[in-house]
């Protein structure tokens, strides 16, 4: 019988996760002065996770976040944009293009988000890189700069690894 009340809490907890609207409300409420310190770790982790899946609604939240994130959050946001390229390259590139037109304290667009967020290449990283590379090739000419940055970084990592092993 003690489990029965817990079963009623599970649906409530499932609906308690943050939505893009909730995050936008927090951005508007706290602004650049305190948003970065006011968002809960759970809401931020959820936001980064959802953006990295390439979901359109979450990706369109990124331009709202760019002016209010701190350096650590900016790095996480750039990593999420990189992974979003795997599932939704065209929309992720649109968001990066929006970021490219602004000069935020920490957040940048294509120049940073297209850099793979690793400095050693594992087989898993290579698989993801190859999928993203194919997504960018399918995305059209607007993906050229991102593809060039991404490929350049991976080649640099490979060269560094080769130097270390010789």
C-alpha positions as CSV (number, residue, x, y, z in Angstrom):
1,X,0.0,0.0,0.0
2,X,2.9,2.4,0.5
3,X,3.8,2.1,-3.2
4,X,0.4,3.2,-4.3
5,X,0.8,6.9,-3.3
6,X,4.2,6.9,-5.0
7,X,2.6,5.8,-8.3
8,X,0.5,9.0,-8.3
9,X,3.7,11.1,-8.0
10,X,5.4,9.6,-11.0
11,X,3.1,11.4,-13.6
12,X,3.6,14.6,-11.7
13,X,7.3,14.3,-11.8
14,X,7.3,13.4,-15.5
15,X,5.4,16.6,-16.3
16,X,7.6,18.7,-14.0
17,X,10.5,18.9,-16.5
18,X,11.3,22.2,-18.0
19,X,9.9,23.4,-21.3
20,X,11.3,25.9,-23.8
21,X,8.6,28.3,-22.6
22,X,9.7,27.8,-19.0
23,X,13.3,28.5,-19.9
24,X,12.4,31.6,-21.9
25,X,10.4,32.9,-18.9
26,X,13.4,32.5,-16.7
27,X,15.6,34.3,-19.3
28,X,13.1,37.2,-19.3
29,X,12.8,37.2,-15.5
30,X,16.5,37.1,-14.6
31,X,18.2,38.4,-17.7
32,X,21.9,38.5,-18.3
33,X,22.6,39.6,-14.7
34,X,21.5,36.4,-12.9
35,X,20.0,33.8,-15.3
36,X,23.2,31.7,-15.3
37,X,23.1,31.4,-11.5
38,X,19.3,31.1,-11.1
39,X,18.6,28.2,-13.5
40,X,18.6,24.9,-11.6
41,X,21.2,22.3,-12.5
42,X,18.4,19.9,-13.5
43,X,16.7,22.4,-15.8
44,X,20.0,23.3,-17.4
45,X,21.0,19.7,-17.9
46,X,17.5,19.1,-19.5
47,X,17.9,22.1,-21.7
48,X,21.4,21.0,-23.0
49,X,20.1,17.4,-23.5
50,X,17.1,18.6,-25.5
51,X,19.1,21.0,-27.6
52,X,21.6,18.2,-28.4
53,X,18.8,16.0,-29.8
54,X,18.1,18.6,-32.5
55,X,14.5,19.2,-31.5
56,X,13.4,22.4,-33.4
57,X,11.6,24.0,-30.5
58,X,14.7,23.6,-28.2
59,X,17.1,24.7,-30.9
60,X,15.2,27.9,-31.3
61,X,15.7,28.6,-27.6
62,X,19.5,28.9,-28.2
63,X,19.4,32.6,-29.4
64,X,17.5,33.5,-26.3
65,X,20.1,31.8,-24.1
66,X,23.2,33.1,-25.9
67,X,23.2,36.6,-24.2
68,X,22.5,35.3,-20.7
69,X,24.8,32.2,-20.2
70,X,28.1,32.1,-18.4
71,X,31.3,30.7,-19.8
72,X,30.7,27.1,-18.6
73,X,27.1,27.1,-19.9
74,X,28.3,28.6,-23.2
75,X,30.7,25.7,-23.7
76,X,28.0,23.2,-22.9
77,X,25.6,25.0,-25.3
78,X,28.2,24.9,-28.1
79,X,28.7,21.1,-27.5
80,X,24.9,20.6,-27.6
81,X,24.8,22.5,-30.9
82,X,27.5,20.3,-32.3
83,X,25.5,17.1,-31.4
84,X,22.3,18.7,-32.7
85,X,24.0,18.7,-36.2
86,X,23.7,14.9,-36.1
87,X,19.9,14.9,-36.0
88,X,18.9,18.2,-37.5
89,X,21.8,19.9,-39.3
90,X,19.7,22.4,-41.2
91,X,18.0,23.8,-38.1
92,X,21.2,23.7,-36.1
93,X,23.0,25.6,-38.8
94,X,20.2,28.2,-38.9
95,X,20.6,28.8,-35.1
96,X,24.4,29.1,-35.6
97,X,23.8,31.6,-38.3
98,X,21.7,33.7,-35.9
99,X,24.5,33.5,-33.3
100,X,27.1,34.5,-35.9
101,X,25.3,37.9,-36.4
102,X,25.7,38.9,-32.8
103,X,28.6,39.5,-30.4
104,X,27.7,37.9,-27.1
105,X,30.1,37.9,-24.1
106,X,30.6,34.1,-24.1
107,X,28.5,32.5,-26.8
108,X,29.6,32.2,-30.4
109,X,28.0,30.4,-33.3
110,X,29.6,28.4,-36.2
111,X,33.2,29.1,-35.2
112,X,32.9,27.3,-31.9
113,X,29.8,25.0,-32.2
114,X,31.3,23.2,-35.2
115,X,34.4,22.3,-33.3
116,X,33.9,18.8,-32.0
117,X,33.9,18.9,-28.1
118,X,36.7,16.4,-27.7
119,X,40.5,16.6,-27.9
120,X,41.1,12.8,-28.2
121,X,39.3,10.7,-30.7
122,X,37.5,7.5,-29.4
123,X,35.7,5.1,-31.7
124,X,32.4,6.6,-30.5
125,X,33.6,10.1,-31.2
126,X,34.5,9.0,-34.7
127,X,31.2,7.4,-35.3
128,X,29.4,10.6,-34.2
129,X,31.8,12.7,-36.3
130,X,31.1,10.6,-39.4
131,X,27.3,10.9,-38.9
132,X,27.5,14.6,-38.5
133,X,29.8,14.9,-41.5
134,X,27.2,13.1,-43.6
135,X,24.5,15.3,-42.2
136,X,26.4,18.4,-43.1
137,X,27.1,17.1,-46.6
138,X,23.3,16.6,-47.0
139,X,22.5,20.1,-45.6
140,X,23.7,22.0,-48.6
141,X,26.1,24.8,-49.2
142,X,25.3,26.6,-46.0
143,X,27.1,23.8,-44.2
144,X,30.4,24.3,-45.9
145,X,32.0,26.5,-43.2
146,X,30.9,24.2,-40.4
147,X,32.1,21.2,-42.2
148,X,35.5,22.8,-42.9
149,X,35.9,23.8,-39.2
150,X,34.9,20.3,-38.0
151,X,37.1,18.4,-40.4
152,X,40.1,20.7,-39.7
153,X,39.8,20.1,-35.9
154,X,39.6,16.3,-36.3
155,X,42.6,16.3,-38.6
156,X,44.5,18.4,-36.1
157,X,43.6,15.9,-33.3
158,X,44.7,13.0,-35.5
159,X,48.0,14.7,-36.3
160,X,48.6,15.4,-32.6
161,X,47.9,11.8,-31.7
162,X,50.3,10.6,-34.5
163,X,53.1,12.9,-33.1
164,X,52.6,11.6,-29.6
165,X,52.7,7.9,-30.7
166,X,55.8,8.3,-32.8
